[in-house]
Amino acid sequence: MKNPWDARFGFFWYNDDEIFRFTEKDFDEKAKRMAETGINIVMTFSCTHFRWTMKQHWGIITKCLANVVKACHKYGILVVEHHSSHLTFDPLDEADWDRMDKVLKKRMSSIDSWDGLREYVLPKTIKGTEGYRQIDGRTGEYARTRYSGYGKCFNNPDYRNAYFDYLETLYMETGIDGIMTDDVQYFGNGHACTCEYCRREFKKEYGYELPEPGKSWEEFYFDFENTVFVAWQQFKKKSTLGFQEAVNEHFGKLGLKLLRPNYVSGNITFNWTGYPFEKALHLWDWVFQENCFAFVIKYSWPQFLTESRHRFNMGRIKGIPSMSMFYPDRYDSFYFSWALCMAWGQLFTATPEGGDMCSIEKKFRDFEKKYADILFNQKKKADVTIYWSYETANFCNPEKCRHITAVKSWTQALTFAGYSTDMVFASEEKIDSDIHRVLIVPDVWMLSGKEIKKLNEFAEAGGRILFTGTPGIRRPDGTKRSFEEVSEILRDEYPDNKTFIATTDLDDNYYEPLSVDRWEGSADRKPIPEYKADKMAFAASQLLKDLVKKKIWIEDTDSMINVYQSYDRTGKNMLIHIINAMGTMDSLSPDGGHDDRIPGFTEDCPKLTAFDVYIRKCRAEKAYFISIEKEEEMELTIGTKDGNLVVSVPGNTFSGYAVIRIPLEQE
């Protein structure tokens, strides 16, 4: 695909029907329906996602996948195969069997659909794969995953050879255009892997011995003052990164150039699974986030927002698109998910967990095609930018360092306060003060000398910096700086009028997503934890009032009418995205969950009343209103007040999402 921004992703599910019963005509009709919707690239998803559990059925799975590829290629759709690279179902008790059964049934299959599967997954008949398994450092036994099973170790050469042989079979027998090897992670609640291969490679690379199970391990684990533990954390990330690089090297030696989209559900977190997603950026053709199946879209979007800032800037760094993957299952959840993507500058993809939403999706894909020039490859110029430190997040104790929680808290509070936000990475060579006006460095413990110089250059070029917490108290190798050393760095390196240090509740007060177990249906629903968006927005505004004035605001409307500023790919149009998030963060009873409707996005909800949008010190002659709720672009009335541009949006024009296009050059 010449332009990755032209990709319109969908998910092609192949479950029992497709694997056992579909004819060539059935595959053809399914692919045709997706193509007519506007989809031009699919990722596969299947009840066989835990591929090693289905090892004795690989042949029939491969045959089905070949039929998927044949049908999709007929209609110009590229196919990326996606499955778990190593996870398995291995039930140990009735609860594990019940979970496996529910997962398969949700994915339109069952244990009994597969001849011999029940017997195959019993521990006594693993058939030669025992040696591949990750080992738990606490016990020296096989490490369990959160999925009622085991995982395999990426440093095990026998596992690599067996898996790469399987991948070669897929490539050669199906003609797939890309591969996503999912779940490249270590499990055992963070205690894996300590197999013989990991112990040997760790000793070879770092010179340290891993402790034995028992008391020695208990004293070792999660001790961030111990350089051996920090080195082991780094080793696991290098191991998973090396595995993904080996996947590319393997298909490259076969003379193939395969597409490599990839996602993780959460990156703004302490990643105990050892997967350095952003460090593998050089491998990916698209980067995206999985806005998880269990998270209720209506109530969890503030969490997705934070992750979107990270993915958008991963894409910016490499010059590729970022994307959000949602699990909507009806019109309002589909519309809301799609609108968030447009406002955040991302591509959108949706999968209703195996269902078919083509009849709904076509309307949105047609709109994207009509306005592709302004919606895709957007540029940011934010009021406030967050500084994200991969090293601080992963190699400092998350129970003491508040960097991760601060990034979430600040991003959410600033959005609720009406500021446009962005993110830069600690690994970037430069922070451009023409693009980023105010930089928040939230409790970044690890600062290298190179980073300190970079921040100083940003300040000298006119940027403003707000530090929170205790910045720079550790070097990249984990060794400590004294508070006196930190104070000396800050005092000597930064002009006093451009540096601020604040202690604030914003560092650890963020909105948690609402998780409801869809495997369990309605049995595990719970209320949203209390969170005061208005309170946090006010706190952010108070701290920033002397640093920055917001570029765009709406007066006399509910604070949950969110605005997001960007520019189109040419820079000739300012874009103001408006999302009606009213009612999405109301108190929730224990009966709430996935079935709750999103107020502004149902097909029959009332339209918003008139309001004005203010743009600080902006000169323009015209402004245009665009919404999927109106057939054509509409010119808006504009004026000025106190030197600011005022754009009037009439009532009864939209209820959910709209974008205002303001030409910055005369048309």
N, C-alpha and C positions, 0 to 999 in steps of 0.2 A: 504494500500500500504506500503510494508515493507521499501522500500527506496524511500523517496519523490523525490529524484533526478531522479528517473526513470519515473516520471510523464511526459506525453506529453499531454498538455492541448489543448483542442479545445472548441469551442462554438457550442452548439446544439440549433439552433433557432427554436422556435415553434410559428408560426404566423398563419394567416388565413388558409393556406393550411393544415398545420399539425393539427390544432384544429378542423376544420370543414370538411375536405375532405380526409385526409390521411387514407389509409387502413393499416392493419397490415403489408402487403407486402411493402408498401411505407416506413413505419417506419423501417422495417428490412433492406431495401436497403440503406437508409440513414445512419444507424448505421454501416452497413457493409462497406460502402465507407469510412467512417471516420476511422474505424479500419484498413483497408488496407492502409490508409495514414500513420498510426503509432500512431494515437491518442488512449490513453488508459484511459483518464479521461476527461469528458466534464463538463463545466458549462452551464446551460441553460440560454437562453436570449429570450425575448418574447415581442411581441406587448402589452402584458398584464403586462409589468414591473411595472406600477403603479397599483398594485394589488387591493388596496382598491377602486379604481375607477371601477374595474370590479367585485365588491363584489357579485352582483346578478348572476354572471356567474362563481363563484368559482367551482361549480360542474363540468362543462364541461372542465375547465382548468385542474382540478385535474385528470380527466379521460385521457386527452391528455398526461399529465406528466407521468401517469402510463404506457401509451403505449411507451413513450420515454425510460423509465427505462427498461421495458421488452425487447425492441429491443437492447438497449445498453448492457445490461447484457448478452445477448445471445452471444455477440462478445467480452466479457471481458472488457467492458468500464464502469468505475464508473461514477455516475451522481451526480453532486452537483447542487441543485436548487438555483437559484439566482433571487431575485426580490426586489423591493423597500419595505422596512418594513413599510412605512407610507405615502409616497408622493401620491398626488392625482392630477388629472386634475379637476379644477373647474373654467371654463371660466367665466369672468365677462363682456367681451365685444367681439366685432367681431374679434379683433386682437388675443385674447386668444383662441377663437374657431378655428381661422385659424392656430395657432401654434399647437394645439392639433391634428387637421386634418393632418397637414404636418408630424408630428412625427409618427402618426399611418400609414400614407401612405408610409413613408420611411421604416417602419418596416412591410411592406407588409400586411397592414390591412387598416381599415377605421372606422370612427365613425359609419357609417351605416351598418358595418358588424355585429354589436352587437345590438340585439333587445332591445329597450328601453334605450340604453346607453345615448342618447342625453337628454332624460327626467331625467334619474337618476342623472346626474351630475349637474343639475340645483340646485342652493343653497336651494330652497324651499323644495326639496325632498331628503335631505341628509340621512334621515331615521335613526336617532338615533346616528349618529357619531359626531354631533356638539360638544359634551362634550369632545371629545378626542383631540380637536385641540389646537395647540400652540397659545399663546396669545402674541401679540406685546406690549412691554413695553411702546412704544410711545403713543399708542392709547387706549389700553385696548381691542382692537378688535382682530379678528383672524389674525394671522401673515401670510402674503403671502410668497410663495417661488419664486424662479427664474423660476419655471416651470409652471406658469399659474395655480397655485392651492394652496393648503394648506398642512400642515404637522401635524402629531399627536405628542402628548407630551409623552415622555418616562417615566415620573414620574406619569402619569395618570394610576391608577390601573385598571380602566375599559378597557382602551386601551390594557394594557398588557395582561389581562385575555382574551380578545377577540382575540388578535393576537396570543397568545400562543395556544389557542384552534384551531385556523386555522392551525398553524404549526403542531400540533399533528395530525390533519386530513391528512396533506400532508405526514407526516412520515409514518403513518399507512396504507394509501390507495395507496401509490405509490412505497414505497421501496427505496426512494432516499438514497444515500450514504453520502450526506453532505448538508450543508445549508450555504448560504451567505445571511444574512439579510442586505440588502444594505441601504445606505442613513441614517445612524443613526446620524442625525445632527439636529441642531436647525437653524431656518431660520429667516424671518423678517429682513433681512439685519443685523443680529447680535443682534436684539432687543428682540428675543424670547428665553426663554419662561417665562412669568410671570403669568401663570395660578394659580389657588388656590393651586394646589398640589406643584408646584415649590416654591411658596411663603412660604408655610407651611414647606416644607422640608429644604429650605434654612435657615429659621429662626431657625429651630430645630438644624441644623448642625453647623451653623456659628454664630448664635445669632443676626443676622442683619435682619432688615426689608427692603424689596425692595421698592423703591419709587413708588409713584402713577404716572399714565400717566400725560403728560403735562410738565410744567416748571421743576418740580422736577426731572423728568426722563431725560430731556435734560441736566440738570446740572450734573447728575450722569453718563450718558453714556460716555464711552471712557475716563474717568478720571482715569488714571493709578496712580495718586497721592492719590486716594481715596481707602483705604483698602477694603471698601465694594464692590467696582466695581471689584477689583482684585479677591476678594473672590467669587464673582458671576461667574467670568470667570472660576475659579477652580471648582465651583459647577457644572456648565454645563458639564464640562469634566468628572467629577465623575459620573454624571447622565447617560451620554451616555456609559461610560465604564461599569457602573453597569448594564445597559440594556443588553449589549453584554454578560456579565458574566451570567446574568439570562437566556439568551437563552441556554447557555451550561448547566446550572443547570437544566433547564426544560427538555431537551432531555435526560440528564443523569438519571433523576428520572424515565424516561420511559424505562430505561434499554438500551438506545441507545448510541453508540459512533460514532458520525458523524464527517466527515471531515469538516474542517473549513478554506478553503482558503479565503483570504480577500484582498481588494485593496482600495486605495484612489488615486485620480488623482494627488494631490499635497500635500506634507508634508512639503516642504521647503517654508513655507508661514505662515503668521499670520492666524490661523484657527478660524475665528469668528463663525463657525458652532458648535464648542464645541466637536469635535470628536478627542479623544486622541489616534490616530491609533497606535503609537509606544508603548504607555502605555498598550495596549491590546495584546502585543506580546505573552504573555503566553497562549492566546487562539488560536492562528493561527497555521495552518499546512503548509501553504505557504503564503508568503507576496509578494504583487506585486503592481505595479503602473499602472494606466490607463493612457496611453499616448493619450490624449483625442481625441475624434471623430472630434472635430472642429479644432484641431491643424494640420496644414499641415506638414506631416512627413518630407518632404524634408528640410524645413526651420526651424523646431522647435526642432530638435534633441538636440541642446545644453541645452535646458530646460530639456528634458528627461534625459540627462546625469547626471545633478545634482541630480535629484530624484533617479537615479539608484545607486548612491553612498550611499544614505540613505537606500534604500531597501536592497542592498547587505549586509550592516552591521547590519541591523535588522536580516537578515538571519544568519549572522555569529554569532551573540550573542546567538541565540537560537539553532543554528545548523540545520537550515532548508533552503530550497532554496528561493531565491528571483526571481522575474519574471517580465517581461514587457508585457503588453497587448497593442497591436497596432490595428489600423483599416486600413490595406492595402487593396487595391482593384485591384491590377494588379501585374505583375511580379517584376518590379523595386522597388515598394514600399514594397512589401513583402520581397524581397532579402535584401534591405537596413535595414529594421526593424530587420530582423533575424540576420544580421551581427552585428548590434549594441548590441544585446543581448549576442551573443557569446563573443564579445570583452569585455563587461562589466561583464561577469561571471554570467549571468542570464539565467533562463529558458525563453522560448519564447512562446507566444500565440498570435493568431491573429483572428480577426473576421471582415469580410468585411461587417458588418452591415446586416447580414442575407443572404449574398451571399454564394457561394460555390467555394472554391479555392483548393479543394482536389487534383486536377491534378497538381497544382504547388507545394503544400505543401509536397507531398510525396518525392520529390527530396531532400528537406531539412531535413526531418525527417530521411530519409535513411542515409544521411551524419552524422547526429547527432548520430545515432546508431553505425555507423562505428567508430567514433572517440569519443565515450562517455567517455572513460577513461581520456582524456585530456580536454574535453570541459566542463565537469560538476563537480561542487564542487571545483572550482578553489580557490586558495589562493592568497592573495595580500601581497606585500612587497613594499610599495610605496616610491617614492621620497619625497612627501609632503602629509601630512594628515591634514584634516580640522576638527576642534573641533565644534561639533553641540550641541547647548544648547536648549533643548525643553522648559525649563523654560524661558530663555531669549526671545525666539521666541514668546511665548504665553502670558507672564505676564509682558512684558515691552512694552511701547508704540512704535508700529512699525513705526510711523511717525517721531520718533526721534532716536530710536535705529536702527543701520544699520546692525545688525547681519544677518538677513535673506538675504538682498541684498548682503552682503559681502560674504556669503557662495556661492551664485550663481556666483558672479563675480569672485571669486578666483578659483572655480572649473573650470569654462569655460576658464579663461585666462591661467591657468596652463596647461590645455589640449592642447590649441592652441600653447602653448610654448613647448610642447613635454614632459612635466613632467608626470609621473604616479602619480595618486592621489588616496586618500582613505579618510575615515571619521571615527571618533570615536565619541561616545556619551558622554555627560557630566555625564550620569548616570552610566557609566562603572566604575568598582572598580579600574582598573589599565590601564595604557597606556604602552604597551610593547615597550621599546626603541630598541629592536632587530628587530622589525617589522616596527616601525614608526621612521623615521629619523629626520624629521623636522615637527613640529606641528604649524599650524597657528590657533590662537585663535582670531577670527574676531569679534570685538566689542561685546564681551560677557559681558553684563551688570551684569547678576546675577551669582555670584560665591559664593559657600558655603565654609566654612572653610575646609570641607572634600575635595572639588575640588582643593582648593589652595594647600593643602598637596599633592594631587595626581599629580598635575602639577610639584610641586617641586621635587617629587621623580623621575618623568620622566626626568627632567633636570639633577638631580644628577647622573642618570644612563647613561648620555651621550646624551640625546635628546636635540635638539635645539628648541627654542620656539620663534615665532614671534607674538607679540600682535599687534592688530590694534584697533583704536578707543579708548574707555574709559573702559577698563576691570574692572570688580568687583565693579562698583559704586553702586550696589544694592545687598542686601542680598536676600536669597530665599523667605523671607516673603514680599519682596517689599520695605522694608525700605532702606534708603540711607546710603551709606558710603561717607565720605568726600574724596576729592581728596588727602588730606594729608594722610588719612588712606590707600587709595589705593597705594599711592607712598611708604608708609612705608612697606606694605605687599610685594610689588614687590622688593623693595631694600633689605629687610631683608631675604626674603624667597628664592631668586634666585641668583645663582652665576652670576656676571656681564657679564662673557664671554659667557653665554648661553641664555640670555634673550634680546630680541630686541623689541622696540616699534616703530611702523611706522604709519604715517598718509598717506593715499594713495587713489587715485581715484578708485582703485580696489574695495573699499568697497561699491561702489554703481554704478558700470558701468557694467551691464550684458546684455546679449542678450535676448530680449523678444520673446516668441514663436509667430508665425503667426497664428492667429485664423481666420477661414473663416466659416461662418454659413452654415453648410451642409443642415440644414432644409430649408434654403432660396435659395439653389442652388448657382448661381453665383452672386447674387444680393449684397452681402456684402463683396466683396473682397477689400483688401487694401494693400498698400506697406509695406514691412518690415521696421521698424525703423532703422535708420543708426547705424551701429555698426562696429567698426574697430577691427577685430580679431587680426591682426598683431600688432596694437598699444598696445592692452591689453596684448598680449603675451610678447612683449618687456618689458612692465612695470613690469610684473611678474618676468621675467628673471633678470632684473636689481636689484630688491629688494632681490632676492634670491641668487645672484651670490656669496655672501660671506658665505652663509649658506649651500648650497647643490649643487652638480653637478649632472645633470640628468644621469640616468643609461643607457638610450637607446636614440639614435637619428639617424635621417636620414639626410645625407648631400645632398645639391643640388637638392632638390625636393620642390614642392609646400608645403607651410605651412599647407595646409589642407589635407595632407596625414597624418592621425592621427595614432599614435602608442600607444598601451595599453599593459602594462606588467603584467603578473601574473605567477602563478605556478600551475601545475596540482595538483590533490588531494593528490598525494603521495609526492610531493615536489621534485621529481626526474627529472622533466622537466621544464625548463623555457619556457614560452610561450610569443611570441611577436605577438599581434594581429595588423593587418594593415588594415585600412579602408580608402578608397579613397573618401574623403568628398569634393573634388573639385567641385565647382559650386553649392554647397548647400547653400551658404550664399551670393550669388551675389545679386546685387540690383534687386528689383522686381517691375515690373510695376503694376498699379492697376488692370490689367487684370489677374495677376497671381493667383495661388491657387492650389487646390488638383490635378488638371489635369497635373501640371508641372512634367515632367520626371526628374528622378534623374540620372545625367550624367553617373556615373561609374557603374550603376547597371541595365541598360537596356540590353536586350539579345544580341543586335547587336552593342554595343559600342566598341571602340578600346581598346586594352590592354595597360597597362602602359609600359613605357620604363624601362630599367635596372636601378637599384639603389643599394646602399650599406647601410646596417644597422650596426651601431656601438653599441657595448655593453661594457660598462666601466669595465675594470679589470675582465673580465670573461674568465675562462679557459674552453675550450670545444674542443672535437675532431671532432664532427659532428654537422650538423644542417639540418633540414628537412623542406621542404615547403609543406603546405597543403592548399588546396582551393577547394571549391565546384565547381570551374570552371575547375578543373583538376581531372581526374579519380583516380589517385594514388598519394600517398606521393612521393615527389621528394627530393633527397639529394642535398644540396646546397654547393657551394664552400665557404670555410672559410679561413681567414688569420688573421694577426695581424697588428696593426699600433699604435705606441706610447703606447704599453702595453694594447691596447683594442682589443677585438675580432671584426672582420669585417666579416659580412655575406653578400654575394653577391646574390641578387635576379635578375635573368636574365629577359630581356624584353620579352614581348608577353606571359606572364604566367597568368596574371589575370588583371581584370579591377576594381573590387569592393572590395572584402574582401579576406584576406589570413591570415594564422597563421604560424609562424615559431616555430618549436619545437626544443629546444636545450637540449639534454640530459646532465644533470649535473654529471652523473656517467657513466662510460664506459659501453656501451651496450654489 
